[in-house]
């Protein structure tokens, strides 16, 4: 499963998708500095790449081994806005406790550090399964705790190994981006390519969790 996810982003035409996506990402990053339209471009970028991420998960869950095409522009609401708000909702459900603790907690209190760590760990456990549930049932309501938490326990211990791989590759990509961002001229492009690779890896691995655990999850 891990090797499959590692090779997935560059499988067949995957490297072309990374190349095109990195160029597009750099253009969008530049446009975000433009007055007035910068916020709209940022929303579009998050929604567009979020839609691609969800599409990777969905096609993997459906048994497809190839990287899907980039999302179309046929409907701004369906192709951009809805994926953006779905991912935003998933992030809030998973990392809401961490966000609330950071926002309202007393950072001088003895319990603050342990509470932040516990909340982040909870979010890391919750998010992949919440995405899977949302994709499997087709709505954000499926990502609520009464569905997600029992599913996590059903998927153990393999879920822990997949989660560890997700965190490891995410950390490697973040470290690589810190390095590539300092490379003159092409650094921005390489950084975008690394980010896309990490996005595609994570989407693929999360989808594979469903493939390997669907009998235990019983969501069919």
Secondary structure, 3 states (H helix, E strand, C coil): CHHHHHHHCCCCCHHHHHHHHHHHHHHHHHHCCCCCCHHHHHHHHHHHHHHHHHHHHHHHHCCCCCCCCCCCCCCHHHHHHHHHHHHHHHHHHHHHHHHHHHHHCCCCCHHHHHHHHHHHHHHHHHHHHHHHHHHHHCCHHHHCHHHHHHHHHHHCCHHHHHHHHHHHHHHHHHHHHHHHCCCCCCHHHHHHHHHHHHHHHHHHHHHHHHHHHHHHHCCC
